[in-house]
Amino acid sequence: MDFEEVVRKRRSIRKFRDEIFPEDKVVKALELAILAPNSSNVQTWDFHWVKAPEKKKKLVEACLSQSAARTASHLIVVTADGKAWRRSQKPLVNWVRAVNAPKIVIQYYEKLVPVTYNSGFLNIFAPLKWITFFITGLFRPIMRGPVTNRDISEVAVKSAALACENFVLAITSLGGATCMMEGFDEKRVKSLLNLNCSTRVVMVISVGYEGERGTWGPQFRLPFEQVVHIY
Ligand SMILES: Cc1cc2nc3c(=O)[nH]c(=O)nc-3n(C[C@H](O)[C@H](O)[C@H](O)COP(=O)(O)O)c2cc1C
């Protein structure tokens, strides 16, 4: 399938057939998911493939028992943790050094990443960050965030969502079908997977083969001119 075909073929499937979608294809799609662009390449995402039947049953319940979850061959929980930059910082510093990246990039990973992605316990550094951005912004364009730990979490969620899109497009190109879901009880999902409090559950993605009446109908979108603004 070429790219346009994949994009047009992908739909949110609410009913999957009984035939199990092959695991090796899920692995392939996960490999492609983690190639998604992400903020500063700090890769603050995780993919939890819930296979154990008892756990999967509980996850379906946490997904409000919606049919997209109930009938799926596989369920992948995608999470984002604003604090997970810590695990990638050192490997990234080593990597930018190894590839002889410009000095400014090396300094960015050594010095700026720990400041950008950390607002301290109870956001203690947030007021200082906000004032710095505000004053600097009076004189030149500057990024106004992230300021609080919540903002940092939002950055992580954005990147994880891009990985979700890579994943669903990959599954589509491999002949499968998916449904991204935010209809779940985050507290229950987090406790099921023993996730820490800084982790956000971005989406649960169901995977399978499209069943009969898998969609509600043809794809609906607002007109192009209404949502695309050209200046
Ligand atoms: C962040 C997000 C959350 C979603 N949550 C659900 C969900 O919980 N249950 C569901 O059936 N569909 C869910 N969807 C699918 C959307 O309803 C679907 O993408 C939209 O209706 C457009 O249909 P299409 O994907 O077939 O083009 C979600 C999609 C996204 C991107």
The ligand as an SDF file (V2000), in Angstrom:
LIG
                    3D

 31 33  0  0  0  0  0  0  0  0999 V2000
   -7.5340   10.5660   21.2420 C   0  0  0  0  0  0  0  0  0  0  0  0
   -8.6030    9.7060   20.6720 C   0  0  0  0  0  0  0  0  0  0  0  0
   -9.4580    9.0400   21.5180 C   0  0  0  0  0  0  0  0  0  0  0  0
  -10.4680    8.2130   21.0180 C   0  0  0  0  0  0  0  0  0  0  0  0
  -11.2500    7.4850   21.8790 N   0  0  0  0  0  0  0  0  0  0  0  0
  -12.1370    6.6180   21.3780 C   0  0  0  0  0  0  0  0  0  0  0  0
  -12.8570    5.7500   22.2430 C   0  0  0  0  0  0  0  0  0  0  0  0
  -12.6670    5.7320   23.4560 O   0  0  0  0  0  0  0  0  0  0  0  0
  -13.7540    4.9080   21.7040 N   0  0  0  0  0  0  0  0  0  0  0  0
  -13.9920    4.8520   20.3510 C   0  0  0  0  0  0  0  0  0  0  0  0
  -14.8140    4.0620   19.9320 O   0  0  0  0  0  0  0  0  0  0  0  0
  -13.3010    5.6550   19.5040 N   0  0  0  0  0  0  0  0  0  0  0  0
  -12.3740    6.5230   19.9850 C   0  0  0  0  0  0  0  0  0  0  0  0
  -11.6340    7.2940   19.1280 N   0  0  0  0  0  0  0  0  0  0  0  0
  -11.8520    7.2150   17.6960 C   0  0  0  0  0  0  0  0  0  0  0  0
  -12.5480    8.4590   17.1650 C   0  0  0  0  0  0  0  0  0  0  0  0
  -13.8830    8.4780   17.5760 O   0  0  0  0  0  0  0  0  0  0  0  0
  -12.4010    8.4430   15.6420 C   0  0  0  0  0  0  0  0  0  0  0  0
  -11.0440    8.6340   15.3100 O   0  0  0  0  0  0  0  0  0  0  0  0
  -13.2480    9.5170   14.9720 C   0  0  0  0  0  0  0  0  0  0  0  0
  -14.6030    9.2840   15.1800 O   0  0  0  0  0  0  0  0  0  0  0  0
  -12.9920    9.5710   13.4800 C   0  0  0  0  0  0  0  0  0  0  0  0
  -13.2390    8.3160   12.8750 O   0  0  0  0  0  0  0  0  0  0  0  0
  -12.1160    7.5650   12.0230 P   0  0  0  0  0  0  0  0  0  0  0  0
  -10.9710    7.2960   12.9670 O   0  0  0  0  0  0  0  0  0  0  0  0
  -12.7550    6.2740   11.5510 O   0  0  0  0  0  0  0  0  0  0  0  0
  -11.6920    8.4550   10.9200 O   0  0  0  0  0  0  0  0  0  0  0  0
  -10.6220    8.0970   19.6080 C   0  0  0  0  0  0  0  0  0  0  0  0
   -9.7400    8.7600   18.7680 C   0  0  0  0  0  0  0  0  0  0  0  0
   -8.7270    9.5370   19.2740 C   0  0  0  0  0  0  0  0  0  0  0  0
   -7.7430   10.1860   18.3550 C   0  0  0  0  0  0  0  0  0  0  0  0
  1  2  1  0
  2  3  1  0
  2 30  2  0
  3  4  2  0
  4  5  1  0
  4 28  1  0
  5  6  2  0
  6  7  1  0
  6 13  1  0
  7  8  2  0
  7  9  1  0
  9 10  1  0
 10 11  2  0
 10 12  1  0
 12 13  2  0
 13 14  1  0
 14 15  1  0
 14 28  1  0
 15 16  1  0
 16 17  1  0
 16 18  1  0
 18 19  1  0
 18 20  1  0
 20 21  1  0
 20 22  1  0
 22 23  1  0
 23 24  1  0
 24 25  2  0
 24 26  1  0
 24 27  1  0
 28 29  2  0
 29 30  1  0
 30 31  1  0
M  END
$$$$
